[in-house]
Amino acid sequence: MPIQVSSDVVASLLAEAERAHPLECCGILLGEGDAIAAILPADNVHPQSELHFEIDPQALIDAHRGARSGGPQVLGYYHSHPNGLPRPSATDQSLAASDGAIWAIIAAGRITLWRSGDAGFAALPYEVAPR
């Protein structure tokens, strides 16, 4: 079954990548079950943010704390590849936890979704849902 992504989320992801270019944008995907309803942009704190990303740890703590308090669940993460392809890079593959999180990668005006697992990343189909 495809992941549901709100049209607002799609627009926000594309805008975040464009705004951050030529640096990588990053943040957190929020929602419930298999439906991504919002994003939480975060500062990219990696010292080489034109090639890599690291989500600001405080943003991660705040998102998980909010989920425990009844807010939207943390479904995964997103980042852009400003001069790359919309698929996990070798660095993404080596650093991602195999925890089943959803990853959105934005590149060249496209968004792809992936699930991290024991065998690496698996492509996820998605449907754009109205707001």
C-alpha positions as CSV (number, residue, x, y, z in Angstrom):
1,M,0.0,0.0,0.0
2,P,1.5,3.4,-1.0
3,I,2.4,6.0,1.6
4,Q,0.1,8.9,1.7
5,V,1.8,12.3,1.5
6,S,-0.3,15.5,1.8
7,S,0.1,18.0,-1.1
8,D,1.2,20.6,1.5
9,V,4.1,18.3,2.5
10,V,5.1,17.8,-1.2
11,A,5.1,21.6,-1.7
12,S,7.0,22.2,1.6
13,L,9.7,19.6,0.8
14,L,10.3,21.1,-2.7
15,A,10.4,24.6,-1.2
16,E,12.8,23.6,1.5
17,A,15.3,22.0,-1.0
18,E,15.1,25.1,-3.2
19,R,15.6,27.5,-0.3
20,A,18.6,25.6,1.0
21,H,20.3,25.1,-2.3
22,P,23.3,24.7,-2.8
23,L,23.3,23.2,0.8
24,E,21.4,20.2,1.9
25,C,18.2,20.8,3.7
26,C,17.0,18.3,6.3
27,G,14.2,17.7,8.7
28,I,11.6,15.3,10.2
29,L,8.6,13.7,8.6
30,L,5.5,13.7,10.9
31,G,2.2,11.9,10.7
32,E,0.4,8.8,11.7
33,G,0.7,5.2,10.3
34,D,1.5,5.4,6.6
35,A,0.4,9.0,6.2
36,I,2.9,11.9,6.2
37,A,0.9,15.0,7.2
38,A,3.6,17.5,8.1
39,I,7.3,18.2,8.1
40,L,9.5,19.8,10.8
41,P,12.4,21.6,9.1
42,A,15.6,21.4,11.1
43,D,19.0,23.1,10.9
44,N,21.6,21.1,9.0
45,V,24.4,21.1,11.6
46,H,26.9,19.1,9.5
47,P,30.1,21.1,9.0
48,Q,30.1,20.2,5.2
49,S,26.4,20.9,4.6
50,E,26.9,21.2,0.9
51,L,27.6,17.5,0.8
52,H,26.1,16.0,3.9
53,F,23.4,16.5,6.4
54,E,23.0,16.1,10.2
55,I,19.6,17.0,11.7
56,D,20.0,19.4,14.7
57,P,19.8,17.0,17.7
58,Q,17.5,19.4,19.6
59,A,14.9,19.2,16.8
60,L,15.0,15.4,17.0
61,I,14.5,15.6,20.8
62,D,11.7,18.1,20.5
63,A,9.9,16.0,17.8
64,H,10.1,12.8,19.8
65,R,9.0,14.6,23.0
66,G,6.0,16.1,21.2
67,A,5.0,12.6,19.8
68,R,5.2,11.2,23.4
69,S,2.9,14.0,24.5
70,G,0.2,13.1,22.0
71,G,1.5,15.1,19.0
72,P,2.2,13.7,15.5
73,Q,4.5,10.7,15.3
74,V,8.0,10.8,13.9
75,L,7.7,8.7,10.8
76,G,11.1,9.5,9.4
77,Y,13.4,12.1,8.0
78,Y,14.1,14.1,4.8
79,H,17.0,15.7,3.1
80,S,18.0,17.0,-0.3
81,H,20.7,16.1,-2.7
82,P,21.4,19.6,-4.3
83,N,23.6,18.3,-7.1
84,G,22.7,14.6,-7.0
85,L,20.1,12.0,-7.6
86,P,16.8,11.4,-5.7
87,R,18.0,8.1,-4.2
88,P,20.1,7.2,-1.1
89,S,23.8,7.9,-1.5
90,A,26.5,5.6,-0.4
91,T,26.8,7.9,2.7
92,D,23.1,7.6,3.4
93,Q,23.3,3.8,3.1
94,S,26.3,3.6,5.5
95,L,24.8,5.9,8.2
96,A,21.1,5.1,8.3
97,A,19.8,3.0,11.1
98,S,17.9,-0.1,9.9
99,D,14.8,1.0,12.0
100,G,12.1,1.0,9.3
101,A,12.0,4.8,9.2
102,I,10.8,6.6,6.1
103,W,13.3,8.7,4.2
104,A,12.3,11.4,1.7
105,I,15.1,12.5,-0.6
106,I,14.6,15.6,-2.7
107,A,16.7,16.2,-5.9
108,A,16.2,17.8,-9.3
109,G,12.6,18.8,-8.4
110,R,11.6,15.3,-7.5
111,I,10.8,13.5,-4.2
112,T,11.4,9.9,-3.6
113,L,10.5,7.9,-0.5
114,W,12.6,5.0,1.0
115,R,12.3,2.7,4.0
116,S,15.5,1.9,5.9
117,G,15.8,-1.7,6.9
118,D,18.3,-4.5,7.5
119,A,18.9,-4.9,3.8
120,G,19.4,-1.1,3.3
121,F,16.9,1.1,1.7
122,A,13.8,0.0,-0.2
123,A,11.9,2.3,-2.5
124,L,8.4,3.2,-1.3
125,P,5.5,4.1,-3.6
126,Y,3.5,7.1,-2.5
127,E,0.4,9.0,-3.4
128,V,-0.2,12.7,-3.0
129,A,-3.3,13.3,-1.0
130,P,-5.2,16.6,-0.8
131,R,-4.5,18.6,2.3
